[in-house]
Amino acid sequence: MLNKLIGSGKFKGADNGILRLIIITCCIFVIMSLLKPDKFLRIYNFESITYIFPELALLSIAMMVAMLTGGIDLSIIGIANLSSILAGVLFHKIGGNSGDVGNSTVVLGICLAVAVGAVAGCINGILITRFSIIPILATMGTGQLYTGIALVLTGGPAIVGFPKVWASIGNGKLLGIPVPFLIFLVVAIAVSYLLRRVTLGINLKLIGTNPKAALFAGIKREKMILISYMITGMLASIAGIILSGRTNAAKSDYGISYLLQAILIAVLGGTNPSGGKGNVLGISIAVVALMFLSSGFQILRFSNHLIDFIWGAFLLLVIVVNSIRSKSN
């Protein structure tokens, strides 16, 4: 069923990594269920996951899109926060401190946030393509820039008091299904279709797989990379909308821990950091696995510092295993 939703084709033709991910996810679920069945298996726990899952999944998909061309985007958290903060500033300018505005203004706020993501992504793309700055340095710098702008706009504290409609984006339900999860499904299907059926997505993968072949095929590499970072920025801004809607606030340092997790999930989900390989289904399953693991850690009362150490060690392990496997092939 999930294969059909994400548009990955028949499971028989899917990458073996998907099967490994499913097995890992099932193992994590069983272990956590055995350790704390009274808390981990509660309906409330799984419902909470469906609200947090979309924002991390969208950031991970954004990271995957950047990695397809052999790059990386370390500015996604800065983009997400800046987008939601500017929307919050708009609401406060129109509706006062309460942020009480009409639905049309909320739609305007959403458009503003997504536009900010596109512009921020465009800036990243220009730095990488026109000025030949390597992606990790370019996006590290712009990430600090976007966070700095957010700090200037807020003065440090969080912007609170978003409209009720905006809050429903992060906390509401539609036909009994959490709205953030529905947004994720729509975006995931759209991105999957883009990467599999649209020339743009195919070209992005070709650039990462074989740059010389892409050049001989007449693909405009700089244009494709620019577009990929714009897509990454817009996906990050959508994640920022959901995050600010769920917390009813926006701050320059929200979701900082998501950056490492997004990279981990992208790699764990089958994305090749060198470019050319990545799919939405793998990302989705990897997020579920990490959500189960994170929920279990919190229930077991693991220290946040220890959790960060585990994420980092896990990321290195996955990269090493993938490298060994690619050399053996």
Disulfide bonds with the S-S distance in Angstrom:
none
